[in-house]
Amino acid sequence: EGYRYTKSEGAQTISWDNPPFTILAPRTREIWIAADGSGRIREQPGEPIFLSEADRQAWREAGEPQLSEPVDQDFEPGGYPITDPPSADPIFLRGVVLARAIQADAPLNAEMFVIVGDMLRETAADPELRAGLYRVAATIDGIELLGETRDRAGRPGVAVGMTADYSGLKERNELIFDPGSSALLGEVRVVVEQWGNIPAGTVVGYNTYLESKVVPELP
């Protein structure tokens, strides 16, 4: 009963063609999801984050366009279905993740890593499922244990990462877990090699999950 509620702060890269520039477009997101897949999404954009001074100047030349809009929308049953696996056993979960990953065009290990993140975000997954998925992540080929870190909200966590370049951009995707509960605290995308005028080490996307709980009704 009720709704799975998640509040997050994140940003994604958005590119403009004439003049060319790329920004990080931040936004605050809230989502409520019921068991029948109905619910509500709210997103509020923030001020653009520039990856270089050249991007800032090009944005100004373009007339300082607003590249993302607020969202406040309800969705009907089935609009965002919950598909939790029936078991939290790591061996079973690895089979589920593998079966979903095989259907994608991306390299298998990279897609498995993405799917683990998909199954953890905005789901209010129970502790056993979170722990099982964390163990699955640890078995994926090419996984890097990045060790202790802090998310963008300053909370302590443990990070694992996967580096891939199949999209044409060599980047490392990181998942940050709460060391006690295995809850997903955040995700980060970092450029590993120079990308245009953007140096290696630049964050080009992130999500920080600030709140996740079950609430009785929509606000």
N, C-alpha and C positions, 0 to 999 in steps of 0.2 A: 504494500500500500504506500501511497505518497509519491514523492518525486525525488529522484537523485539530483542533487544540486551541486554544481561545481562553479567556483569562481576562479578565473585565471587572468593573468596579465601576460601578454605576448606581443610579438612583432614578427612580421615577415617582410622579405624584400619585394619591392614593387619597382619596376623599371619603366622609364619614359623614353620615347624614341627621338623626339625632335624638340629641343636638343636632348641628346642622350644623358640620362642620369639614373642612378639607382638609390633608393632610400630604404630605410627600415621604417615600416609603418606600424607603430604600436597601437594596441587596443586593449581595453578591459572587457572581458567576456563573462557572461553569466548564462548558465543553461540549466533548465529543469527538465527531467526526462521521467515519464511514468512508465510502468511496466508494459503498457500497451503501445509504447512508442510515441505518445503524444507529449506535448510540453511547450516550452517557450525558450527563445534565445534572445538575449540582449547584448549588444556590442556598442561600445563607445570608443571612437578613435581618439588617439592622442596626437601630440605634435610630432612631425617627422624627425627621424634621426638620420643624420647624414654620415655616409661611410667615408667620405673624403671631402675636402674643401672644394674640389672640382665639381662634385655632385651638388653641393650647396649652391654654387654659382650658377650651374645649369638649371637648377630648380627655380632660381630667381628669374633667369632669362625666360623661362617658360611661363612666367606669371604667377609663380607660387601656387600651383594647382593643389587642390584637396584630393588626395588619391584614395581615400576610403571614407565611407559614409556610415552613420549610425545604423544599427539594426535593432528592431523591436518587433518580434514576430512570433506568433503561435504556430504550432504545427499539429496536424490531426493524428489520430492513432495510426501507427505504422510509419510515421514520418522520421522517426529516429529510434528504430527498434533496439532493444537490449538483447544481446546474444551471448550471455555468460556461458562458458563451458560447463557441462554437468559435473565435472570433477576437477579438483585442484592438484591432483597427482602430477608431479613434474614430467613423468614419462608420457602420460596421457596428453598433457598440455603441449609438450613438444610436438606430438603428432598432429594436434590441431593447428599449431602455428605453421608447421611444415606443409600441411595440406593447403592452407590458405596461401602460403608463399609461392607454392608451385604454380599457381594460377597467374602470377604477375610476370612481366617481362624483365624485371630487374634481377641482378644476381641473387641467388637463393639466400645466401647468408645476410646480405644487406636487407632484403625484403623481410626475412624473419625478424630482424632487429626492429624494423619499422612496425611490424604487426604486434610485437610485444608491447611497444609503446601505445599502439592503437587500443589494445585490450586493457590498458591501465588508465588511460586518460578519460575523464568525464564519465566514469563508470561507478564510482563508489564501491569498487571491488572489495570483497571481504578479505580479511588478513591472510587466510589460507591461500586464496587465489593470487594475491599480490606476492606472497612468498614463493609460490610455485612458479610464477612468471619470472621472478628475479632469478630463480635457479635455471630456468630455461635460457634466459639471456646469457648466463655464464657459460653455457655449453655451445654457443653459436661460434662457428669458425670465424677467426679474425677479430673476436671481441677483445677489447683492451680494458683492463681494470685500471682506472685513472686515480683511484684512491679517494681519500677524504677531501671534501671540498665544501663550499657553501653555495646555496642557490642565490638567485638575484634578490631574494627577500632576506638573505642573511642567515638562513637556517642551515645547520650542519647536515651534510649528506655524504653519500658514497656514490661516485660516478663511474659508469662504464661507457665505452665509446666504440664506434664502428666507423672506419674511414672508407670512403668509396668515391669513385670518380666517373661512374657510368653516366651521369647526367651531363658530363662535360666540365663540371666544376668539382675539383677535388676538395672535399670537405669531410669533417668529422662530426657525426651526430652523437650527442651525449645524452644519456638518461641519468638523472640524479635521484637516488632513492633515499628515503628516511632509513637510517641504519637500524632503527629499532623495529619499525612496523613494515618495512619494504614498500611503503606508500610512495607513489611517484610524486616527487616534489617539483621537478622541472625537466625541461628539455632544452638543449642548446645546439645550434649549428655553427660550426667554426670553419673558416677558410683555412686549408692546410697549405696551399700554394697561392702565389700571387694571382689575383683575378682582376684583369684590367688594371685599374689604378687602385685596387683595394689590396692592401698587404696581407700576407699570411698572418693568421692569428686573429683576424677580425671576426666578430660575431655577426652572422648574417641572418639569424633567426633564433627565437627563443619562446618558450612558454613556461610560466611559473604558476603552479597550481596552489592557490592560496587557501582554498576552503573546499571541502568535499564532505557531504553529509546527506542524510535523507530527511526531507521536510514534508509535513502533512499535506500542504496545498500550495498552489501557485500564489505569488504575491499579488 
